[in-house]
Amino acid sequence: MGPFSETFGFDRGTPIDRFYMQRFLDEHTAAIRGDAGEIAGSDYLQKYGAGRLRRVEVIDIDPANPRATLIADLAEPDSLPSASFDCLVVLQTLQYTEQPEVALAGCLRALRPGGTLLVAVPALAPHDQREAETADHWRFWPAGVESMLRRLAPDMRHQVSGYGNLVAALAFLHGLSAEELESSELLANDPRFPIVVCARTDRPGTSA
């Protein structure tokens, strides 16, 4: 017996992991500003940075993406221009890199003084059938993400949080949408059962 949805609940409403990522971005909206970049599209930048954005870069490894303005492979250490972004939004991407620390280090180097990196990675997620099985490498835990960030950038400020609980986790694995749960079932947070790990990293200094 398979899940109710083969697309994480997109065909039923808002996927539960997306609900938590949107909650994370709601909490850090003010950081989305200036010269900003997002992976594969700019929907979240436009939604949460309206009125504060100066330049938007859509970053993708695939040159066939018509929305892409910057072709970059995060697996390559210098693929992103150094000190070029006031904000980078990197959601559900690092699990597809063989060396997530390399990708994360490149994102951190791309921040200007005062810049912010907003990252979301899966703690629990079924394989995305739109991707090759060999492309999906990792699931993450809050302590592991925090350890990786502090190792890569001990001089930066890091905030790491897990979002989810047992009921939401079971519903997510079954392919239910956020709209099919009660708000109390979504908003309860249990550190034993994170679905998504989200992190904010700030480079010291002042943005131009």
C-alpha positions as CSV (number, residue, x, y, z in Angstrom):
1,M,0.0,0.0,0.0
2,G,1.4,3.3,-1.0
3,P,0.9,6.9,0.3
4,F,-2.2,8.9,-0.4
5,S,-0.1,11.2,-2.5
6,E,3.1,10.5,-4.6
7,T,4.0,14.2,-4.6
8,F,4.3,14.8,-0.8
9,G,0.7,16.2,-0.7
10,F,1.1,18.8,-3.4
11,D,-2.0,17.4,-5.1
12,R,-4.0,17.6,-1.9
13,G,-2.9,21.0,-0.7
14,T,0.2,22.3,1.1
15,P,2.9,19.6,1.8
16,I,3.5,19.4,5.5
17,D,7.2,20.0,5.1
18,R,6.4,23.1,3.1
19,F,4.1,24.3,5.9
20,Y,7.1,24.2,8.3
21,M,9.5,25.9,5.8
22,Q,7.0,28.7,5.3
23,R,6.7,29.0,9.1
24,F,10.5,29.3,9.3
25,L,10.5,32.0,6.6
26,D,7.7,33.8,8.4
27,E,9.9,34.0,11.4
28,H,12.9,35.4,9.5
29,T,11.1,37.6,6.9
30,A,13.2,40.7,7.7
31,A,16.4,38.9,6.6
32,I,15.1,38.5,3.1
33,R,16.4,41.7,1.5
34,G,18.8,43.4,-0.8
35,D,20.7,41.2,-3.3
36,A,19.2,37.8,-2.8
37,G,19.3,34.3,-4.3
38,E,17.1,31.3,-4.2
39,I,17.5,27.8,-5.7
40,A,15.6,26.8,-8.8
41,G,13.0,29.7,-8.5
42,S,12.2,32.9,-6.7
43,D,8.8,32.2,-5.3
44,Y,9.8,32.5,-1.7
45,L,12.0,35.5,-2.2
46,Q,9.1,37.3,-3.9
47,K,6.6,36.3,-1.3
48,Y,8.7,37.1,1.8
49,G,11.0,39.8,0.5
50,A,8.5,42.1,-1.3
51,G,9.6,45.7,-1.1
52,R,13.0,44.8,0.3
53,L,14.7,43.2,-2.6
54,R,17.2,45.0,-4.9
55,R,18.3,42.1,-7.1
56,V,17.1,38.5,-7.4
57,E,19.2,35.6,-8.6
58,V,17.6,32.2,-9.4
59,I,20.4,29.7,-8.9
60,D,20.3,26.3,-10.6
61,I,22.7,23.6,-11.9
62,D,20.4,23.1,-14.9
63,P,20.8,25.6,-17.7
64,A,17.5,24.4,-19.1
65,N,15.7,26.1,-16.3
66,P,14.2,29.2,-18.0
67,R,14.0,31.0,-14.6
68,A,17.7,30.5,-13.8
69,T,19.9,33.6,-13.9
70,L,22.9,32.1,-12.3
71,I,24.1,28.6,-13.4
72,A,26.0,27.0,-10.5
73,D,26.8,23.6,-9.1
74,L,26.9,23.9,-5.4
75,A,29.1,20.8,-5.3
76,E,31.8,22.9,-6.8
77,P,33.5,25.0,-4.1
78,D,33.7,28.3,-6.0
79,S,30.5,28.0,-8.0
80,L,28.8,31.0,-6.3
81,P,30.4,34.4,-6.4
82,S,32.1,35.3,-3.2
83,A,30.5,38.0,-0.9
84,S,27.7,38.7,-3.4
85,F,24.5,38.2,-1.5
86,D,22.6,39.9,1.4
87,C,20.4,36.8,1.6
88,L,20.5,33.3,0.3
89,V,17.5,31.0,0.5
90,V,18.5,27.3,0.1
91,L,15.5,25.0,0.7
92,Q,15.5,21.2,0.3
93,T,18.7,21.2,-1.7
94,L,21.6,19.9,0.3
95,Q,20.3,16.3,0.4
96,Y,21.0,16.2,-3.3
97,T,24.7,17.0,-2.9
98,E,27.3,14.2,-2.3
99,Q,29.2,16.6,0.0
100,P,26.7,18.9,1.8
101,E,29.5,20.6,3.7
102,V,31.1,21.7,0.4
103,A,27.8,23.2,-0.8
104,L,27.1,24.8,2.6
105,A,30.6,26.3,2.7
106,G,30.1,27.8,-0.7
107,C,26.8,29.4,0.3
108,L,28.5,30.9,3.4
109,R,31.3,32.4,1.4
110,A,28.7,33.9,-0.9
111,L,27.3,36.1,1.9
112,R,28.3,39.7,2.2
113,P,29.0,41.2,5.7
114,G,25.7,41.3,7.4
115,G,24.3,38.8,5.0
116,T,22.0,35.9,6.0
117,L,21.8,32.3,4.8
118,L,18.4,30.6,5.3
119,V,18.6,26.8,4.9
120,A,16.0,24.0,5.2
121,V,16.9,20.3,4.9
122,P,14.8,17.1,5.5
123,A,15.0,15.2,8.7
124,L,12.3,12.9,7.5
125,A,11.1,12.5,3.9
126,P,10.3,9.8,1.4
127,H,12.3,9.7,-1.8
128,D,11.1,12.2,-4.5
129,Q,10.2,9.9,-7.4
130,R,10.9,12.8,-9.8
131,E,14.6,12.4,-8.9
132,A,16.9,9.4,-9.6
133,E,17.4,7.2,-6.5
134,T,21.1,7.8,-6.7
135,A,20.6,11.6,-6.4
136,D,19.1,11.7,-2.9
137,H,21.9,11.2,-0.4
138,W,21.1,12.6,3.1
139,R,18.7,13.2,5.9
140,F,19.7,15.6,8.7
141,W,19.3,16.1,12.4
142,P,19.4,19.5,14.2
143,A,22.5,18.7,16.1
144,G,24.3,17.6,13.0
145,V,23.4,20.7,11.1
146,E,24.5,23.0,13.9
147,S,27.8,21.0,14.3
148,M,28.4,21.4,10.5
149,L,27.7,25.1,10.5
150,R,29.9,25.8,13.6
151,R,32.7,23.8,12.1
152,L,32.5,25.6,8.8
153,A,31.9,29.1,10.2
154,P,32.8,29.5,13.8
155,D,32.8,33.3,13.6
156,M,29.2,33.4,12.3
157,R,25.9,33.4,14.3
158,H,23.8,30.2,13.9
159,Q,20.2,29.4,14.8
160,V,19.1,25.8,14.2
161,S,15.6,24.5,14.8
162,G,13.7,21.3,14.0
163,Y,10.0,21.5,13.1
164,G,7.5,18.7,13.5
165,N,6.0,16.1,15.8
166,L,4.9,12.4,15.6
167,V,1.3,13.1,14.2
168,A,2.6,15.4,11.5
169,A,5.5,13.1,10.6
170,L,3.1,10.1,10.1
171,A,0.7,12.3,8.1
172,F,3.6,13.5,5.9
173,L,4.8,10.0,5.2
174,H,1.3,9.1,4.2
175,G,1.2,12.0,1.8
176,L,-1.5,14.0,3.6
177,S,-1.5,17.8,3.3
178,A,-1.2,20.4,6.0
179,E,-4.9,21.4,5.3
180,E,-5.9,17.9,6.4
181,L,-4.5,18.3,9.9
182,E,-5.7,20.4,12.8
183,S,-3.6,23.5,13.6
184,S,-2.8,22.0,17.0
185,E,-1.4,18.9,15.3
186,L,0.8,21.0,13.1
187,L,2.0,23.6,15.6
188,A,3.0,21.2,18.3
189,N,6.7,20.7,18.2
190,D,8.4,17.5,19.5
191,P,12.2,17.4,19.1
192,R,12.1,13.7,18.9
193,F,10.3,13.8,15.5
194,P,11.5,16.6,13.3
195,I,10.3,16.6,9.7
196,V,12.4,19.6,8.6
197,V,15.6,21.2,10.0
198,C,15.9,24.9,9.4
199,A,18.9,27.1,10.0
200,R,19.7,30.8,9.9
201,T,23.3,31.9,9.7
202,D,24.4,35.5,9.8
203,R,27.8,36.8,8.7
204,P,29.0,39.6,11.1
205,G,29.1,43.1,9.7
206,T,26.7,45.5,8.2
207,S,25.0,45.2,4.9
208,A,25.5,47.9,2.3
